Amino acid sequence: MNTDPIADMLTRIRNAVMARHGSVNIPASKIKRQIADILKNEGFVKNCILEAKKPQGVIKVDLRYDEKGNPLLLGLKRVSKPGLRVYAHKDKIPSVYGGIGTSIISTSQGIMTGDNAKRKGLGGEVLCYVW
């Protein structure tokens, strides 16, 4: 049994990038789907597809590499954990590597990037950093 499914998702992606895989399969949930969509929209991964399998489905994440074979996704870090939740006020949403990376925030209006949360004036739980 996995007690932190988001950390498991990030670890699967991190391991697949280090092994230079083309894609990785992740057990599906709504939160993981939203995080995968953010990774796609921010350009860190090519595509994410929900494959309906029993009992819960699988998210297939296609990883992106440049023409030299270097991954575009350099790092993932879980911030808020089940044992220590980390929250950010709307005025103190963290930036990752001076704006090069992205923070993913769980707000009252759903999961979004830190930049979107700043624009909307929302704070929330800091799920992870991606760069």
A tleap script that builds the chain and sets N, CA, C and O, in Angstrom:
source leaprc.protein.ff14SB
mol = sequence {
  NMET ASN THR ASP PRO ILE ALA ASP MET LEU
  THR ARG ILE ARG ASN ALA VAL MET ALA ARG
  HIE GLY SER VAL ASN ILE PRO ALA SER LYS
  ILE LYS ARG GLN ILE ALA ASP ILE LEU LYS
  ASN GLU GLY PHE VAL LYS ASN CYS ILE LEU
  GLU ALA LYS LYS PRO GLN GLY VAL ILE LYS
  VAL ASP LEU ARG TYR ASP GLU LYS GLY ASN
  PRO LEU LEU LEU GLY LEU LYS ARG VAL SER
  LYS PRO GLY LEU ARG VAL TYR ALA HIE LYS
  ASP LYS ILE PRO SER VAL TYR GLY GLY ILE
  GLY THR SER ILE ILE SER THR SER GLN GLY
  ILE MET THR GLY ASP ASN ALA LYS ARG LYS
  GLY LEU GLY GLY GLU VAL LEU CYS TYR VAL
  CTRP
}
set mol.1.N position { 0.842 -1.182 0.000 }
set mol.1.CA position { 0.000 0.000 0.000 }
set mol.1.C position { 0.882 1.238 0.000 }
set mol.1.O position { 1.866 1.328 0.735 }
set mol.2.N position { 0.507 2.175 -0.833 }
set mol.2.CA position { 1.265 3.407 -0.958 }
set mol.2.C position { 0.568 4.513 -0.170 }
set mol.2.O position { -0.616 4.772 -0.385 }
set mol.3.N position { 1.288 5.167 0.739 }
set mol.3.CA position { 0.662 6.190 1.560 }
set mol.3.C position { 0.713 7.573 0.928 }
set mol.3.O position { -0.025 8.464 1.349 }
set mol.4.N position { 1.569 7.775 -0.077 }
set mol.4.CA position { 1.658 9.061 -0.753 }
set mol.4.C position { 1.652 8.838 -2.268 }
set mol.4.O position { 2.712 8.697 -2.879 }
set mol.5.N position { 0.469 8.805 -2.870 }
set mol.5.CA position { 0.388 8.506 -4.297 }
set mol.5.C position { 1.015 9.578 -5.195 }
set mol.5.O position { 1.486 9.261 -6.288 }
set mol.6.N position { 1.029 10.836 -4.755 }
set mol.6.CA position { 1.643 11.891 -5.568 }
set mol.6.C position { 3.157 11.705 -5.600 }
set mol.6.O position { 3.777 11.858 -6.652 }
set mol.7.N position { 3.753 11.377 -4.460 }
set mol.7.CA position { 5.193 11.112 -4.425 }
set mol.7.C position { 5.533 9.901 -5.286 }
set mol.7.O position { 6.570 9.884 -5.948 }
set mol.8.N position { 4.668 8.890 -5.283 }
set mol.8.CA position { 4.875 7.717 -6.126 }
set mol.8.C position { 4.847 8.109 -7.598 }
set mol.8.O position { 5.671 7.628 -8.377 }
set mol.9.N position { 3.919 8.969 -7.991 }
set mol.9.CA position { 3.832 9.440 -9.374 }
set mol.9.C position { 5.103 10.174 -9.771 }
set mol.9.O position { 5.670 9.904 -10.830 }
set mol.10.N position { 5.555 11.099 -8.932 }
set mol.10.CA position { 6.749 11.873 -9.241 }
set mol.10.C position { 7.982 10.968 -9.329 }
set mol.10.O position { 8.844 11.172 -10.184 }
set mol.11.N position { 8.063 9.978 -8.452 }
set mol.11.CA position { 9.194 9.050 -8.477 }
set mol.11.C position { 9.178 8.205 -9.739 }
set mol.11.O position { 10.234 7.960 -10.323 }
set mol.12.N position { 8.014 7.755 -10.172 }
set mol.12.CA position { 7.918 6.979 -11.414 }
set mol.12.C position { 8.391 7.803 -12.609 }
set mol.12.O position { 9.121 7.304 -13.464 }
set mol.13.N position { 7.971 9.067 -12.663 }
set mol.13.CA position { 8.392 9.933 -13.765 }
set mol.13.C position { 9.894 10.193 -13.692 }
set mol.13.O position { 10.587 10.124 -14.706 }
set mol.14.N position { 10.392 10.491 -12.503 }
set mol.14.CA position { 11.829 10.756 -12.311 }
set mol.14.C position { 12.667 9.547 -12.740 }
set mol.14.O position { 13.675 9.706 -13.429 }
set mol.15.N position { 12.255 8.345 -12.337 }
set mol.15.CA position { 12.989 7.133 -12.694 }
set mol.15.C position { 12.944 6.864 -14.195 }
set mol.15.O position { 13.938 6.431 -14.779 }
set mol.16.N position { 11.788 7.121 -14.826 }
set mol.16.CA position { 11.663 6.897 -16.267 }
set mol.16.C position { 12.550 7.868 -17.044 }
set mol.16.O position { 13.138 7.490 -18.057 }
set mol.17.N position { 12.650 9.113 -16.580 }
set mol.17.CA position { 13.513 10.093 -17.240 }
set mol.17.C position { 14.974 9.684 -17.100 }
set mol.17.O position { 15.733 9.768 -18.066 }
set mol.18.N position { 15.375 9.242 -15.911 }
set mol.18.CA position { 16.768 8.839 -15.698 }
set mol.18.C position { 17.127 7.610 -16.533 }
set mol.18.O position { 18.275 7.462 -16.953 }
set mol.19.N position { 16.157 6.728 -16.776 }
set mol.19.CA position { 16.395 5.528 -17.581 }
set mol.19.C position { 16.159 5.776 -19.066 }
set mol.19.O position { 16.294 4.861 -19.878 }
set mol.20.N position { 15.803 7.025 -19.430 }
set mol.20.CA position { 15.580 7.430 -20.827 }
set mol.20.C position { 14.448 6.653 -21.505 }
set mol.20.O position { 14.533 6.321 -22.687 }
set mol.21.N position { 13.390 6.370 -20.746 }
set mol.21.CA position { 12.221 5.707 -21.320 }
set mol.21.C position { 11.413 6.718 -22.127 }
set mol.21.O position { 11.490 7.924 -21.888 }
set mol.22.N position { 10.651 6.221 -23.068 }
set mol.22.CA position { 9.801 7.090 -23.870 }
set mol.22.C position { 8.516 7.465 -23.177 }
set mol.22.O position { 7.975 8.546 -23.404 }
set mol.23.N position { 8.018 6.570 -22.323 }
set mol.23.CA position { 6.776 6.837 -21.603 }
set mol.23.C position { 6.786 6.076 -20.281 }
set mol.23.O position { 7.625 5.206 -20.047 }
set mol.24.N position { 5.836 6.426 -19.433 }
set mol.24.CA position { 5.700 5.770 -18.138 }
set mol.24.C position { 4.212 5.638 -17.829 }
set mol.24.O position { 3.425 6.532 -18.140 }
set mol.25.N position { 3.835 4.525 -17.220 }
set mol.25.CA position { 2.444 4.290 -16.817 }
set mol.25.C position { 2.305 4.539 -15.319 }
set mol.25.O position { 3.123 4.090 -14.516 }
set mol.26.N position { 1.240 5.269 -14.963 }
set mol.26.CA position { 0.988 5.639 -13.572 }
set mol.26.C position { -0.454 5.267 -13.243 }
set mol.26.O position { -1.348 5.554 -14.040 }
set mol.27.N position { -0.713 4.636 -12.092 }
set mol.27.CA position { -2.099 4.371 -11.699 }
set mol.27.C position { -2.891 5.683 -11.619 }
set mol.27.O position { -2.408 6.676 -11.075 }
set mol.28.N position { -4.077 5.675 -12.151 }
set mol.28.CA position { -4.841 6.906 -12.328 }
set mol.28.C position { -5.604 7.336 -11.080 }
set mol.28.O position { -6.064 6.508 -10.294 }
set mol.29.N position { -5.726 8.643 -10.922 }
set mol.29.CA position { -6.631 9.293 -9.979 }
set mol.29.C position { -6.874 10.697 -10.510 }
set mol.29.O position { -6.169 11.147 -11.413 }
set mol.30.N position { -7.851 11.386 -9.967 }
set mol.30.CA position { -8.164 12.728 -10.447 }
set mol.30.C position { -7.005 13.692 -10.218 }
set mol.30.O position { -6.674 14.487 -11.099 }
set mol.31.N position { -6.393 13.626 -9.050 }
set mol.31.CA position { -5.290 14.535 -8.730 }
set mol.31.C position { -4.097 14.275 -9.640 }
set mol.31.O position { -3.488 15.215 -10.151 }
set mol.32.N position { -3.762 13.012 -9.844 }
set mol.32.CA position { -2.626 12.675 -10.712 }
set mol.32.C position { -2.900 13.103 -12.147 }
set mol.32.O position { -1.989 13.550 -12.844 }
set mol.33.N position { -4.128 12.973 -12.589 }
set mol.33.CA position { -4.509 13.394 -13.941 }
set mol.33.C position { -4.318 14.902 -14.089 }
set mol.33.O position { -3.807 15.364 -15.109 }
set mol.34.N position { -4.728 15.676 -13.072 }
set mol.34.CA position { -4.578 17.119 -13.136 }
set mol.34.C position { -3.107 17.529 -13.126 }
set mol.34.O position { -2.718 18.457 -13.835 }
set mol.35.N position { -2.292 16.847 -12.330 }
set mol.35.CA position { -0.860 17.142 -12.307 }
set mol.35.C position { -0.232 16.805 -13.653 }
set mol.35.O position { 0.591 17.569 -14.157 }
set mol.36.N position { -0.609 15.673 -14.243 }
set mol.36.CA position { -0.086 15.288 -15.556 }
set mol.36.C position { -0.491 16.298 -16.629 }
set mol.36.O position { 0.302 16.605 -17.519 }
set mol.37.N position { -1.709 16.812 -16.554 }
set mol.37.CA position { -2.161 17.831 -17.506 }
set mol.37.C position { -1.352 19.117 -17.365 }
set mol.37.O position { -1.033 19.764 -18.363 }
set mol.38.N position { -1.018 19.490 -16.129 }
set mol.38.CA position { -0.187 20.674 -15.916 }
set mol.38.C position { 1.202 20.456 -16.500 }
set mol.38.O position { 1.755 21.356 -17.132 }
set mol.39.N position { 1.771 19.271 -16.296 }
set mol.39.CA position { 3.080 18.967 -16.871 }
set mol.39.C position { 3.036 19.054 -18.398 }
set mol.39.O position { 3.996 19.508 -19.022 }
set mol.40.N position { 1.936 18.623 -18.994 }
set mol.40.CA position { 1.788 18.705 -20.445 }
set mol.40.C position { 1.650 20.162 -20.889 }
set mol.40.O position { 2.308 20.585 -21.839 }
set mol.41.N position { 0.807 20.922 -20.213 }
set mol.41.CA position { 0.574 22.315 -20.597 }
set mol.41.C position { 1.817 23.184 -20.425 }
set mol.41.O position { 2.009 24.147 -21.167 }
set mol.42.N position { 2.657 22.850 -19.453 }
set mol.42.CA position { 3.880 23.611 -19.220 }
set mol.42.C position { 5.020 23.159 -20.126 }
set mol.42.O position { 6.080 23.785 -20.128 }
set mol.43.N position { 4.829 22.085 -20.897 }
set mol.43.CA position { 5.819 21.643 -21.871 }
set mol.43.C position { 6.863 20.685 -21.333 }
set mol.43.O position { 7.872 20.447 -21.997 }
set mol.44.N position { 6.652 20.128 -20.147 }
set mol.44.CA position { 7.625 19.190 -19.591 }
set mol.44.C position { 7.471 17.784 -20.170 }
set mol.44.O position { 8.450 17.042 -20.255 }
set mol.45.N position { 6.255 17.412 -20.568 }
set mol.45.CA position { 6.005 16.108 -21.176 }
set mol.45.C position { 5.251 16.314 -22.484 }
set mol.45.O position { 4.611 17.347 -22.685 }
set mol.46.N position { 5.332 15.311 -23.384 }
set mol.46.CA position { 4.651 15.398 -24.682 }
set mol.46.C position { 3.148 15.298 -24.538 }
set mol.46.O position { 2.396 16.146 -25.018 }
set mol.47.N position { 2.728 14.235 -23.860 }
set mol.47.CA position { 1.313 13.925 -23.826 }
set mol.47.C position { 0.993 13.103 -22.596 }
set mol.47.O position { 1.867 12.431 -22.049 }
set mol.48.N position { -0.246 13.151 -22.161 }
set mol.48.CA position { -0.720 12.268 -21.096 }
set mol.48.C position { -2.107 11.773 -21.492 }
set mol.48.O position { -3.008 12.557 -21.789 }
set mol.49.N position { -2.249 10.468 -21.488 }
set mol.49.CA position { -3.475 9.828 -21.945 }
set mol.49.C position { -4.006 8.930 -20.842 }
set mol.49.O position { -3.257 8.153 -20.249 }
set mol.50.N position { -5.296 9.036 -20.568 }
set mol.50.CA position { -5.939 8.151 -19.600 }
set mol.50.C position { -6.399 6.899 -20.320 }
set mol.50.O position { -7.258 6.956 -21.200 }
set mol.51.N position { -5.822 5.767 -19.940 }
set mol.51.CA position { -6.204 4.476 -20.514 }
set mol.51.C position { -7.123 3.774 -19.520 }
set mol.51.O position { -6.733 3.507 -18.383 }
set mol.52.N position { -8.324 3.483 -19.948 }
set mol.52.CA position { -9.308 2.865 -19.070 }
set mol.52.C position { -9.007 1.381 -18.916 }
set mol.52.O position { -9.225 0.590 -19.834 }
set mol.53.N position { -8.514 1.023 -17.766 }
set mol.53.CA position { -8.286 -0.376 -17.422 }
set mol.53.C position { -8.920 -0.614 -16.065 }
set mol.53.O position { -9.092 0.318 -15.278 }
set mol.54.N position { -9.261 -1.844 -15.797 }
set mol.54.CA position { -9.859 -2.151 -14.502 }
set mol.54.C position { -8.759 -2.347 -13.481 }
set mol.54.O position { -7.696 -2.846 -13.851 }
set mol.55.N position { -8.936 -1.995 -12.250 }
set mol.55.CA position { -10.097 -1.359 -11.649 }
set mol.55.C position { -10.071 0.167 -11.702 }
set mol.55.O position { -11.132 0.782 -11.599 }
set mol.56.N position { -8.890 0.818 -11.861 }
set mol.56.CA position { -8.883 2.273 -11.745 }
set mol.56.C position { -8.364 3.000 -12.972 }
set mol.56.O position { -8.571 4.208 -13.082 }
set mol.57.N position { -7.717 2.342 -13.877 }
set mol.57.CA position { -7.180 2.994 -15.055 }
set mol.57.C position { -5.720 3.361 -14.876 }
set mol.57.O position { -5.168 3.285 -13.778 }
set mol.58.N position { -5.107 3.762 -15.985 }
set mol.58.CA position { -3.689 4.088 -16.009 }
set mol.58.C position { -3.500 5.373 -16.801 }
set mol.58.O position { -4.136 5.569 -17.836 }
set mol.59.N position { -2.631 6.242 -16.317 }
set mol.59.CA position { -2.254 7.436 -17.058 }
set mol.59.C position { -0.928 7.133 -17.750 }
set mol.59.O position { 0.062 6.813 -17.091 }
set mol.60.N position { -0.909 7.232 -19.070 }
set mol.60.CA position { 0.325 7.027 -19.826 }
set mol.60.C position { 0.912 8.410 -20.117 }
set mol.60.O position { 0.299 9.225 -20.808 }
set mol.61.N position { 2.108 8.660 -19.579 }
set mol.61.CA position { 2.772 9.945 -19.749 }
set mol.61.C position { 3.923 9.749 -20.728 }
set mol.61.O position { 4.838 8.969 -20.465 }
set mol.62.N position { 3.879 10.461 -21.865 }
set mol.62.CA position { 4.950 10.419 -22.855 }
set mol.62.C position { 5.960 11.508 -22.518 }
set mol.62.O position { 5.608 12.685 -22.441 }
set mol.63.N position { 7.204 11.118 -22.320 }
set mol.63.CA position { 8.247 12.038 -21.892 }
set mol.63.C position { 8.861 12.771 -23.081 }
set mol.63.O position { 8.875 12.255 -24.199 }
set mol.64.N position { 9.375 13.995 -22.829 }
set mol.64.CA position { 9.979 14.805 -23.892 }
set mol.64.C position { 11.487 14.869 -23.732 }
set mol.64.O position { 12.011 14.994 -22.625 }
set mol.65.N position { 12.164 14.781 -24.854 }
set mol.65.CA position { 13.615 14.920 -24.907 }
set mol.65.C position { 13.956 15.885 -26.038 }
set mol.65.O position { 13.200 16.002 -27.002 }
set mol.66.N position { 15.094 16.581 -25.924 }
set mol.66.CA position { 15.517 17.463 -27.010 }
set mol.66.C position { 16.192 16.648 -28.110 }
set mol.66.O position { 16.258 15.421 -28.025 }
set mol.67.N position { 16.692 17.327 -29.139 }
set mol.67.CA position { 17.276 16.613 -30.276 }
set mol.67.C position { 18.550 15.858 -29.917 }
set mol.67.O position { 18.935 14.936 -30.637 }
set mol.68.N position { 19.214 16.224 -28.825 }
set mol.68.CA position { 20.416 15.516 -28.376 }
set mol.68.C position { 20.100 14.360 -27.429 }
set mol.68.O position { 20.999 13.625 -27.021 }
set mol.69.N position { 18.825 14.203 -27.081 }
set mol.69.CA position { 18.427 13.127 -26.186 }
set mol.69.C position { 18.407 13.513 -24.719 }
set mol.69.O position { 18.239 12.652 -23.855 }
set mol.70.N position { 18.578 14.811 -24.422 }
set mol.70.CA position { 18.526 15.276 -23.033 }
set mol.70.C position { 17.078 15.521 -22.627 }
set mol.70.O position { 16.307 16.074 -23.411 }
set mol.71.N position { 16.697 15.121 -21.425 }
set mol.71.CA position { 15.297 15.310 -21.004 }
set mol.71.C position { 14.983 16.787 -20.753 }
set mol.71.O position { 15.830 17.536 -20.267 }
set mol.72.N position { 13.768 17.192 -21.088 }
set mol.72.CA position { 13.323 18.547 -20.796 }
set mol.72.C position { 12.871 18.677 -19.345 }
set mol.72.O position { 12.825 19.780 -18.800 }
set mol.73.N position { 12.543 17.567 -18.733 }
set mol.73.CA position { 12.148 17.524 -17.334 }
set mol.73.C position { 13.389 17.155 -16.519 }
set mol.73.O position { 13.798 15.995 -16.490 }
set mol.74.N position { 13.981 18.150 -15.861 }
set mol.74.CA position { 15.229 17.927 -15.149 }
set mol.74.C position { 15.031 17.505 -13.697 }
set mol.74.O position { 15.863 16.782 -13.149 }
set mol.75.N position { 13.949 17.941 -13.071 }
set mol.75.CA position { 13.758 17.587 -11.675 }
set mol.75.C position { 12.320 17.713 -11.217 }
set mol.75.O position { 11.542 18.504 -11.749 }
set mol.76.N position { 11.990 16.919 -10.223 }
set mol.76.CA position { 10.680 16.929 -9.570 }
set mol.76.C position { 10.927 16.822 -8.074 }
set mol.76.O position { 11.730 16.001 -7.634 }
set mol.77.N position { 10.244 17.644 -7.293 }
set mol.77.CA position { 10.420 17.575 -5.846 }
set mol.77.C position { 9.068 17.679 -5.163 }
set mol.77.O position { 8.320 18.630 -5.389 }
set mol.78.N position { 8.763 16.711 -4.336 }
set mol.78.CA position { 7.537 16.726 -3.539 }
set mol.78.C position { 7.754 17.662 -2.371 }
set mol.78.O position { 8.749 17.528 -1.659 }
set mol.79.N position { 6.859 18.603 -2.151 }
set mol.79.CA position { 7.015 19.594 -1.089 }
set mol.79.C position { 6.123 19.247 0.094 }
set mol.79.O position { 6.624 18.971 1.184 }
set mol.80.N position { 4.824 19.256 -0.103 }
set mol.80.CA position { 3.884 18.945 0.958 }
set mol.80.C position { 3.700 17.437 1.035 }
set mol.80.O position { 3.380 16.793 0.036 }
set mol.81.N position { 3.899 16.884 2.206 }
set mol.81.CA position { 3.825 15.439 2.389 }
set mol.81.C position { 2.716 15.111 3.386 }
set mol.81.O position { 2.258 16.000 4.104 }
set mol.82.N position { 2.280 13.866 3.445 }
set mol.82.CA position { 1.226 13.519 4.403 }
set mol.82.C position { 1.610 13.811 5.854 }
set mol.82.O position { 0.744 14.142 6.663 }
set mol.83.N position { 2.894 13.692 6.192 }
set mol.83.CA position { 3.329 13.950 7.562 }
set mol.83.C position { 3.616 15.408 7.854 }
set mol.83.O position { 3.691 15.801 9.019 }
set mol.84.N position { 3.779 16.224 6.813 }
set mol.84.CA position { 4.085 17.642 6.983 }
set mol.84.C position { 3.509 18.412 5.801 }
set mol.84.O position { 4.130 18.502 4.741 }
set mol.85.N position { 2.332 18.960 5.992 }
set mol.85.CA position { 1.678 19.732 4.940 }
set mol.85.C position { 2.315 21.119 4.868 }
set mol.85.O position { 2.615 21.732 5.893 }
set mol.86.N position { 2.517 21.605 3.638 }
set mol.86.CA position { 3.104 22.919 3.424 }
set mol.86.C position { 2.092 23.763 2.659 }
set mol.86.O position { 1.639 23.384 1.579 }
set mol.87.N position { 1.743 24.919 3.239 }
set mol.87.CA position { 0.778 25.818 2.626 }
set mol.87.C position { 1.454 27.142 2.304 }
set mol.87.O position { 2.410 27.540 2.970 }
set mol.88.N position { 0.952 27.820 1.280 }
set mol.88.CA position { 1.487 29.117 0.896 }
set mol.88.C position { 0.346 30.118 0.814 }
set mol.88.O position { -0.700 29.837 0.229 }
set mol.89.N position { 0.554 31.272 1.399 }
set mol.89.CA position { -0.389 32.367 1.305 }
set mol.89.C position { -0.355 32.915 -0.114 }
set mol.89.O position { 0.636 32.738 -0.821 }
set mol.90.N position { -1.415 33.571 -0.533 }
set mol.90.CA position { -1.483 34.071 -1.912 }
set mol.90.C position { -0.360 35.053 -2.244 }
set mol.90.O position { 0.002 35.205 -3.411 }
set mol.91.N position { 0.196 35.722 -1.226 }
set mol.91.CA position { 1.287 36.668 -1.459 }
set mol.91.C position { 2.660 36.006 -1.411 }
set mol.91.O position { 3.654 36.632 -1.779 }
set mol.92.N position { 2.735 34.760 -0.968 }
set mol.92.CA position { 4.022 34.096 -0.786 }
set mol.92.C position { 4.111 32.765 -1.531 }
set mol.92.O position { 4.682 31.800 -1.025 }
set mol.93.N position { 3.551 32.721 -2.719 }
set mol.93.CA position { 3.640 31.507 -3.524 }
set mol.93.C position { 5.064 31.406 -4.065 }
set mol.93.O position { 5.554 32.354 -4.679 }
set mol.94.N position { 5.736 30.277 -3.848 }
set mol.94.CA position { 7.150 30.168 -4.219 }
set mol.94.C position { 7.374 30.115 -5.730 }
set mol.94.O position { 6.573 29.562 -6.484 }
set mol.95.N position { 8.488 30.708 -6.139 }
set mol.95.CA position { 8.921 30.548 -7.527 }
set mol.95.C position { 10.048 29.517 -7.533 }
set mol.95.O position { 10.801 29.410 -6.566 }
set mol.96.N position { 10.159 28.774 -8.601 }
set mol.96.CA position { 11.128 27.682 -8.692 }
set mol.96.C position { 12.236 28.104 -9.649 }
set mol.96.O position { 11.974 28.406 -10.813 }
set mol.97.N position { 13.448 28.123 -9.169 }
set mol.97.CA position { 14.621 28.500 -9.955 }
set mol.97.C position { 14.411 29.815 -10.702 }
set mol.97.O position { 14.697 29.914 -11.895 }
set mol.98.N position { 13.920 30.801 -10.003 }
set mol.98.CA position { 13.757 32.133 -10.583 }
set mol.98.C position { 12.763 32.198 -11.723 }
set mol.98.O position { 12.889 33.055 -12.598 }
set mol.99.N position { 11.783 31.318 -11.735 }
set mol.99.CA position { 10.755 31.320 -12.763 }
set mol.99.C position { 10.973 30.299 -13.867 }
set mol.99.O position { 10.098 30.111 -14.712 }
set mol.100.N position { 12.124 29.636 -13.875 }
set mol.100.CA position { 12.376 28.613 -14.893 }
set mol.100.C position { 11.487 27.399 -14.641 }
set mol.100.O position { 10.960 26.797 -15.577 }
set mol.101.N position { 11.327 27.050 -13.376 }
set mol.101.CA position { 10.500 25.910 -13.002 }
set mol.101.C position { 9.084 26.345 -12.675 }
set mol.101.O position { 8.710 27.505 -12.844 }
set mol.102.N position { 8.316 25.393 -12.207 }
set mol.102.CA position { 6.914 25.615 -11.897 }
set mol.102.C position { 6.583 24.981 -10.554 }
set mol.102.O position { 7.011 23.866 -10.259 }
set mol.103.N position { 5.815 25.704 -9.742 }
set mol.103.CA position { 5.273 25.094 -8.535 }
set mol.103.C position { 3.833 24.697 -8.838 }
set mol.103.O position { 3.119 25.412 -9.540 }
set mol.104.N position { 3.414 23.558 -8.307 }
set mol.104.CA position { 2.045 23.085 -8.506 }
set mol.104.C position { 1.329 23.201 -7.167 }
set mol.104.O position { 1.768 22.641 -6.163 }
set mol.105.N position { 0.210 23.941 -7.167 }
set mol.105.CA position { -0.505 24.310 -5.953 }
set mol.105.C position { -1.917 23.724 -5.999 }
set mol.105.O position { -2.578 23.758 -7.037 }
set mol.106.N position { -2.368 23.190 -4.869 }
set mol.106.CA position { -3.751 22.750 -4.734 }
set mol.106.C position { -4.530 23.874 -4.058 }
set mol.106.O position { -4.312 24.162 -2.881 }
set mol.107.N position { -5.427 24.501 -4.791 }
set mol.107.CA position { -6.191 25.639 -4.279 }
set mol.107.C position { -7.657 25.249 -4.118 }
set mol.107.O position { -8.055 24.120 -4.403 }
set mol.108.N position { -8.438 26.202 -3.659 }
set mol.108.CA position { -9.870 25.963 -3.511 }
set mol.108.C position { -10.568 25.858 -4.871 }
set mol.108.O position { -11.691 25.361 -4.953 }
set mol.109.N position { -9.910 26.321 -5.932 }
set mol.109.CA position { -10.476 26.240 -7.276 }
set mol.109.C position { -9.813 25.160 -8.115 }
set mol.109.O position { -9.934 25.167 -9.340 }
set mol.110.N position { -9.113 24.232 -7.472 }
set mol.110.CA position { -8.495 23.123 -8.177 }
set mol.110.C position { -6.985 23.214 -8.158 }
set mol.110.O position { -6.407 24.125 -7.565 }
set mol.111.N position { -6.354 22.255 -8.816 }
set mol.111.CA position { -4.896 22.196 -8.872 }
set mol.111.C position { -4.432 23.046 -10.046 }
set mol.111.O position { -4.945 22.919 -11.157 }
set mol.112.N position { -3.451 23.919 -9.789 }
set mol.112.CA position { -2.951 24.822 -10.824 }
set mol.112.C position { -1.500 25.176 -10.558 }
set mol.112.O position { -0.949 24.852 -9.506 }
set mol.113.N position { -0.892 25.842 -11.521 }
set mol.113.CA position { 0.492 26.280 -11.348 }
set mol.113.C position { 0.530 27.452 -10.371 }
set mol.113.O position { -0.486 28.096 -10.112 }
set mol.114.N position { 1.709 27.712 -9.840 }
set mol.114.CA position { 1.877 28.834 -8.925 }
set mol.114.C position { 1.583 30.163 -9.589 }
set mol.114.O position { 1.032 31.063 -8.956 }
set mol.115.N position { 1.944 30.301 -10.869 }
set mol.115.CA position { 1.680 31.548 -11.593 }
set mol.115.C position { 0.183 31.797 -11.745 }
set mol.115.O position { -0.280 32.923 -11.564 }
set mol.116.N position { -0.570 30.760 -12.076 }
set mol.116.CA position { -2.024 30.908 -12.189 }
set mol.116.C position { -2.645 31.257 -10.844 }
set mol.116.O position { -3.564 32.073 -10.775 }
set mol.117.N position { -2.145 30.641 -9.772 }
set mol.117.CA position { -2.670 30.937 -8.437 }
set mol.117.C position { -2.385 32.390 -8.062 }
set mol.117.O position { -3.232 33.049 -7.459 }
set mol.118.N position { -1.199 32.897 -8.414 }
set mol.118.CA position { -0.877 34.308 -8.150 }
set mol.118.C position { -1.816 35.230 -8.900 }
set mol.118.O position { -2.321 36.203 -8.339 }
set mol.119.N position { -2.055 34.924 -10.185 }
set mol.119.CA position { -2.941 35.755 -11.003 }
set mol.119.C position { -4.362 35.788 -10.445 }
set mol.119.O position { -5.030 36.821 -10.486 }
set mol.120.N position { -4.816 34.649 -9.925 }
set mol.120.CA position { -6.177 34.566 -9.391 }
set mol.120.C position { -6.262 35.001 -7.935 }
set mol.120.O position { -7.358 35.110 -7.387 }
set mol.121.N position { -5.118 35.250 -7.301 }
set mol.121.CA position { -5.112 35.677 -5.905 }
set mol.121.C position { -5.478 34.561 -4.942 }
set mol.121.O position { -6.201 34.778 -3.969 }
set mol.122.N position { -4.969 33.356 -5.221 }
set mol.122.CA position { -5.294 32.198 -4.393 }
set mol.122.C position { -4.031 31.633 -3.757 }
set mol.122.O position { -2.964 31.640 -4.372 }
set mol.123.N position { -4.149 31.158 -2.559 }
set mol.123.CA position { -3.102 30.397 -1.896 }
set mol.123.C position { -3.549 28.964 -1.783 }
set mol.123.O position { -4.652 28.615 -2.204 }
set mol.124.N position { -2.698 28.126 -1.214 }
set mol.124.CA position { -3.096 26.738 -1.047 }
set mol.124.C position { -1.922 25.861 -0.665 }
set mol.124.O position { -0.866 26.342 -0.252 }
set mol.125.N position { -2.130 24.563 -0.813 }
set mol.125.CA position { -1.109 23.585 -0.469 }
set mol.125.C position { -0.113 23.444 -1.621 }
set mol.125.O position { -0.515 23.234 -2.766 }
set mol.126.N position { 1.164 23.557 -1.326 }
set mol.126.CA position { 2.217 23.436 -2.332 }
set mol.126.C position { 2.504 21.951 -2.517 }
set mol.126.O position { 3.131 21.331 -1.658 }
set mol.127.N position { 2.055 21.381 -3.619 }
set mol.127.CA position { 2.207 19.949 -3.853 }
set mol.127.C position { 3.626 19.583 -4.262 }
set mol.127.O position { 4.228 18.686 -3.671 }
set mol.128.N position { 4.172 20.271 -5.275 }
set mol.128.CA position { 5.494 19.898 -5.759 }
set mol.128.C position { 6.109 21.026 -6.578 }
set mol.128.O position { 5.434 21.979 -6.966 }
set mol.129.N position { 7.416 20.892 -6.832 }
set mol.129.CA position { 8.156 21.767 -7.724 }
set mol.129.C position { 8.590 20.945 -8.927 }
set mol.129.O position { 8.938 19.771 -8.797 }
set mol.130.N position { 8.568 21.571 -10.098 }
set mol.130.CA position { 9.006 20.914 -11.325 }
set mol.130.C position { 9.934 21.884 -12.053 }
set mol.130.O position { 9.624 23.068 -12.184 }
set mol.131.N position { 11.067 21.380 -12.521 }
set mol.131.CA position { 11.983 22.213 -13.309 }
set mol.131.C position { 12.656 21.393 -14.384 }
set mol.131.O position { 13.462 21.921 -15.150 }
savepdb mol mol.pdb
quit
